[in-house]
Amino acid sequence: MPAWNRSWVPTVAAALVFIAGLIDIVSAVTPEWRDRLDVIRQILPGAASRQAAAFTVVVGLLLLLLARGLRRRKRRAWLGVVTLLGASVVLHVVKGLDVEEAVASAALVVGLVLARGEFQAKGDPTTRWRALWVGLLLTAASITVGMLLLRMGAGRLLGPHPLTTQFTHVVEGLVGIHGPLRFSSDRLSDLVTRMLLTMGLLTIATVVYLALRPPEPRPRLSAEDVERMRALLTRHGDADSLGYFALRGDKTVVWSPTSKACVAYRVVSGVMLASGDPLGDNEAWPGAIREFLRIAAEHAWIPAVIGCSETGGKAWERVGLSALEFGDEAIIDVRTFTLEGRDMRNVRQAVGRVERAGYTCRALRMGDLPADERKRLKEQAEAWRGAETERGFSMALGRIGEPSDDNCVVVMAFDRDGPDSGGSGCGGSGSGGSGSAHSGSAHSGNAQDRDGSLDKKSEPRLRALLHFVPWGPRGLSLDMMVRDRAADNGLNDFLIVSAVRAATGLNVDRLSLNFAFFRSALERGQRLGAGPVTRRFRGLLVFLSRWFQIDSLYRFNAKFQPQWSPRYICFPTNRDLPRIALAMLEAEAFLVWPRLTMLPGARRMAQLTRRRPSC
């Protein structure tokens, strides 16, 4: 049985450890039994019991933090929890002879030792950013516990004690300063002081340790991996339209023992997320898949696949994963595509309207563009995107204009006067001219005179572009679609049709467009006679389209009357689906967690510093 589905022990153990952490905190901030304290004071001084109470709070906080790692079967988390629970046994006895809590902690230690075989997963790759997040988390937890302790002892506070004063007392106590509050009980005052200082020292020590320890950066594709993957794409790239996206810079790759196949993946929130089919020879897929699952089990990651084809789904099913259809890929056969007919009326009208407005287009391989023009093209695409998050994981390359992507294709739309020399024209009325395309700021691109000089009076404006990656020797897969928001409506339709028109000159037979999530559900839900469940599910998808463009993307693709190729997600168990869904949303950038970034002025200064030539 797969390791990720073998036992419920880690989940139960994590829940018990979390409860033990809460008990530690509550027992430390609540009054002890007076008769038990009298017994302890005959053996140890009162200061020892109060310091033990402070340490107990710290142990409780650490147990709360480590519970998640224990649930994920992390070996380091198990070692930390066993050590802390052993210390908790001693602390409960010293701080107030709390035999019940000590026995519970000891029993939990015994259980964890007996189940030690379930906690063998390696730790996740880390960076020094973790020091910041852990520091913020410990600070917030320390302030919360301190405020809770003051609220419980409010009856022993002297003078006015508004909430702001209590907060100041807690914050100052974390750095060893006695705050403005005064207590009628020396024991409570000493306990609060010791507890706050201990938690403050713990926070500082933890941040310093995490900041100074050698980081373990997340793995990325090496130059050797990229070279070997490109060799596989040359031989087997026509098998899957998503194959080229395996070369994304944020992915890692695992190889089969024969190196004839590989699986590209990225770890997102504990999910080992692959995209598309395995790359390479079908007969070598099982070896790469088994290695993928072995690494997932080794790190206690949930293995999952997004966007695989039916062939890939069957391969993953043979190793125990379940497959679920969740959308379709729109594919245009350029040999049979036509604008004629009633079904293509809307597209035909949109294209005609754009052509009459004076737009022209140009399609060419990226390798045919000079380096400086590629740079300007990249800058223009980034300017159009602006602050909007770049979305994509399974069907996005994440870059444009790199020298290694010379076989990619860019289709550019210009308004008014387009370029008139070189390149591949897009065909159609009003789009016959093509030439050297430049992209820059508002007026991007310059027409070139016959003598090679730039004619500033005839600057065509680049208004939109499509970027395609290779899909084998005779296909292209859409990677990027960006445009000037002020350009005319229908420009994206014009670009798609222009790409089809230019396909013959580029030796291309098929184009893969956008992915349509839950296309079959959207289509069935609007048919006559659709059942109530189908209609309600379609209504839910339409509602979610306000944020995720599910329905609008499907309708845009459907206008071109494409062939629909189903795509699947593969997962271990149904209970993993919510977590996998969140990881998919995060990977595709539909769900973006807040990150610390430089202020605009600081970012601009850093850019200027990097661009400044050295002496």
Steps between C-alpha positions, in 0.01 A plus 500: 500500500638849415670678790272805477192282558642246747413621848288737703760512777669830401167684485388376841843562651503857367157567650606364841822705494303813412267434797802438724642837396176675589490321836856612574414865434173493695652317797782754521275807506242359743552491881658186646359296785618665822563171686710371209700823493575458872645156429716635214628793710631256762732362233558789254492880542193685374699661221561155349129426467432839343784454250370151422159652425665740257685216329176302478341776294796492263475122468129532425561756226764281337272197511231699319751593230635146457159329482468574129839350422409193704182456296717502188718222651811719521786333688632829637157590633478160675838551667402849613162391636643206696766727653247769592253252648779351713581849627129562553478205739770651721363855478148398601637337813728791591253782436221361718508122533254470209506121490207469258666713229836329559350153461317604181822636350693189599234277343519701179879461496465124531247489218721708271802281572301186416377660176840646404499305173216718371713815521781459249433782254782740417469872560393742229754727329530826693633851457582777743157655439367237742677682783282805438171310488579287805609812688175679417298194599678457833470871576125496433457186710706646786296820503176301494604281795625803691172687448308187604701476822438865584127463435484200730682690773315829447368491858853532634601801291544829682381828351350551154591233245349579159563266211774717350688502831474121523631466145794731583577295811506176300719637218751655743503179703608300195826696493555491879351838597250514785195673354273768648263258677527424873368187673366442851657153498878463479456144375287610204735788422800268506320239290399754233850646485671163471252366246520801270880513514527127429271524199691803373833319531353198321382718212837673467698174523278329242526785251879520542539124453281486189667808351856374555461134408595402144188522281381211287374676185219345306631291211480630146579364156872467443665571165548127451132432574391761246731356234370148553138616505545687174640183347184315610284778357677465167414129486164491679380862515200443271340260751376770740426867438609579857841338465696821440358656818705248698790741438355762736770639727309425822465129437714205604536176310526136601639246256430137426789256563566485126485882458255446211211671682452760771230673704521874563343624823481776756431468873218731607373499861604140555362378166744355244324636193588374151349638180424336170618153403841361588755612245673241284450142386167350611669173591724686748213689666446243779859538620472880520159475669627255762793730578258794525286311753807386694615860550145603597486228766852583620401860573135430594378710207164427340563392138266656245488565126320783323415510132607153386349341191297179494816302424681660792200450729500126431872483582443672836198279575715190462706611803199562724395859434145594401424710193230765469414697187496870578515676166588499133776641286393687186695390190467655154584298191629774271450283190122492547445833673276748318318821578206398282170383644242616749691371802799721417296815441606678820869428443474604135338829592754573775793431269350713222437787738861495623640480147288792386636701792842471338664231712772280353682201639827316484590145604853364527730282702668666796837400358437737208480801732821683600588495868414867557156455343433195717589707804259775401232242430543358849487846657181582310333176612593575861372857468163379372473251781589767754441404862278209401638167617633278224281193496591158381676178593377216285459708180738793545875527443547803725747677272531651153794591279764271653769378257420138587144541368582589141239257363217680678268708282374852561196645320484879527223743413572860395255779449490745211820440298661163564854390414558441132812291462610150598329234710184300436178680419175392661287516187151640468390840385686785656767274647722421209792721604757378747841611603743575780305523825625700794337540837564764757286738699179667382618516138674167465674402181668696225480448128839461342604696188664332204837639604465348848416819690192526720223720362357675805204634301353156434502325832243219506362435845509148636158446659485128580694178471468124532791281603502131405737222606585203277279192506719256316620589150155587359305656785483803727357542849378839622707636786418871532227737380549866594372823351471871543178553696427809291506304171186416304271215602540178306878528485552161669270336244703670226825367646372141523379507140826665395696218668295246301564692178874509567520134602571370151798730458631380837452128409236460771190278476337545841461762769423432865307789656388567854380239744128502583425386854191278533405558137274195479306609811452851359387361167261238642353745750364728229350225287127439478396235750800537731429370849482720811837383633671576169336842478593590857860393448515713186352790698773456761768505228352815348499661845864405557584646159485844658841422646643209298376566140363147462197574283653791306809298408286210381288730283807666350648163403169364371466786250774345284324161478806308627546133566472432872761279666410399859751559777510336842628543852642199685502469877542234775171524694185713505593652835811648336298689239441821704869535573592419140245754375658773713845403375375517140350846556826616654714350223284656228513833693123520548576498873788730591621523856629841614875536471746753628629715213709811471332837483474639145771757567737240641426264212573775248825585676605135492427480128705812431786360707498173306497683165782740592815400307805415703813713472 
